[in-house]
Amino acid sequence: MSFFYLNKIIYYIAISIFVGGGYIISVSSNLMKKIMGLGMLQNGILLFYIAVGKVKDSNIPVLTEGETLYSNPVPHVLMLTAIVVGFATLSLGLAMIIKINDYFLTIDELEIEQQK
Amino acid sequence: MINFLTNSNQYLALQVLLPCFAAIFSVVSGNNRIFVTIFSFLILLNSLMLSNLTWDNQELFYHFGGWIAPFGIEFKINILSAILNLLLNFVIFNFVLFFWHNHKLDINKIKDNSGSSLYYTLLFILQIGMNGILLTADFFNLYVFIEIFSLATYALLSLSSDKKSLLSAFNYLIIGTTAASFIVFGIGFLYSATGTLNIQDFIEKIPLVKNTKILVLGEIFFIVGFLIKAAIFPMHSWLVRVYSLTSAVNLVYIPVISSSLAFYILIKFLYYIIQPELFITFLNIIGVLAVIFGSFSPLFLKFDHEREDIRYFREMVIFSSFSFGGYILILLSLNNKKAAVLSIIFLLSDIIIKSLLFQINYFIEKSQMHNYQNNFSRCSYSNIFLIFVILTLLSHSSLPLSIGFVNKWSLFSLLLENNFYFTFMVILLSSLASLFYNYKLISLFYLTDKGYFLIKVNKFSLLSLLLFIFASYAMLYYYSPLNYLFQKL
């Protein structure tokens, strides 16, 4: 019995990155760190999707003579879209942080709550 | 060109492309009212066309790039999504038509004309996402449109005269993106279980992998993501914060659209795509909790005479809207055809009633702000407005002579048919509570000696309320044909 499921270790890494991102979001009061946690959470998903596309003992998905087994390129293509979406979210979040800094002169959530 | 006009499937792509063009052009148009109204009207006309084409229970398809379904992305519309599409596009058209000059009132960040045209760009981007969510037949495409919709919502909700709305909108961005990440994680599991992203293909492949761990995990992630998006009871706090701080004019359309889209996807996924046998108990418990919270929490809100709190009506409406989500989940937990149809009718009537309530809230807040700014001691008292308020609250408290009453009645009979006695008792109690808080709302207009809620309403704006009141009674009149229509889905 393969105790550690070594061939599935990529999924454990992906899940731990996802959970780590969620942890950073929930504990930090600094808005910048929250955005970073969000990016980490999304990166966990990217890794998961890329791992899903891999077929055991397969070739790269380019048509070649004598090859019948290819990796699945669809999840990789989907992740290109997800990267763009993540980029848009990140930019909007950063723009909001700039505005918040303009109005409150801080980007710490607890300090903003104390302000009247 | 002739081919384009005769091929009716093109209207499906146009439904997303038109707001796309409108968003681009309204950047350069510079606060041109006629331009925005015409575009918004064209989109509404197109959705009218689509619902006309699907009226005989027909389904329309549009294949992008000519790739047939499991390989390419397709758009698909049936009578349910067509009606929702029509109704939600009408909500936006109504906003553009009647609330044009008003959006500057308490969004102090939009002062010059260029800023105003950017507001409408965001509105059209929101419309792209909304139409895409309703029309797409592909899981990953659904996620992308959800993100487009949400990004526009975050930006719009951050606009307010209260600068703390920026922080609440930022927190909404964090929560909303986390929820979307859950959804995309779920879609990844669903994809690796069935090997397809097309929804129709997915339905056909489910029996092959039924109750495998990976499929159930995917379903759980997907459902939890949408429960966060829909702000069901334990995950509701972000919604209260963001909606109570944003400007009142945003509330005319954003809460209505975002909650109805989330519940539409939940109904579609839970009843029409997978069979929710595994989740029945979970849905029932969450639904009952949401109903209890939604109907008893408004009772604890205090009307502060000292502070002259103009946000009281708004907060009452926000808290009471949680119980609606509970009803939908309870109906889905019944897991039969009748309940699914009733949940759809609940959804449609909620769109009408909630947009009425938030429009009324807008008029209240606007006249109060007027009072502060110009120090008006007397406002004229519009009797027609009061009649509309009474008709709306009649429906909201599900008293007779309203669509809310018929809905509640069908819900009760359905619960008794299926022997859900405990849920029946809970909903009965919560209905009593809702009577009580609706009484508190109506008394604000009549019983305050300070004359606090005196409303000054533009006669032209009353037309928007009239249209929605008319829609609710039209729905009441055509209740059984509507039921029959959705029965065939």
HADDOCK unambig.tbl for C-alpha pairs under 7 A between the chains (distance, minus, plus):
assign (segid A and resid 38 and name CA) (segid B and resid 174 and name CA) 6.99 0.50 0.50
assign (segid A and resid 42 and name CA) (segid B and resid 181 and name CA) 6.62 0.50 0.50
assign (segid A and resid 45 and name CA) (segid B and resid 185 and name CA) 6.36 0.50 0.50
assign (segid A and resid 49 and name CA) (segid B and resid 188 and name CA) 6.48 0.50 0.50
assign (segid A and resid 52 and name CA) (segid B and resid 192 and name CA) 6.76 0.50 0.50
assign (segid A and resid 89 and name CA) (segid B and resid 151 and name CA) 6.88 0.50 0.50
assign (segid A and resid 93 and name CA) (segid B and resid 170 and name CA) 6.73 0.50 0.50
assign (segid A and resid 96 and name CA) (segid B and resid 166 and name CA) 6.93 0.50 0.50
assign (segid A and resid 96 and name CA) (segid B and resid 170 and name CA) 6.71 0.50 0.50
assign (segid A and resid 100 and name CA) (segid B and resid 166 and name CA) 6.52 0.50 0.50
assign (segid A and resid 100 and name CA) (segid B and resid 167 and name CA) 6.95 0.50 0.50
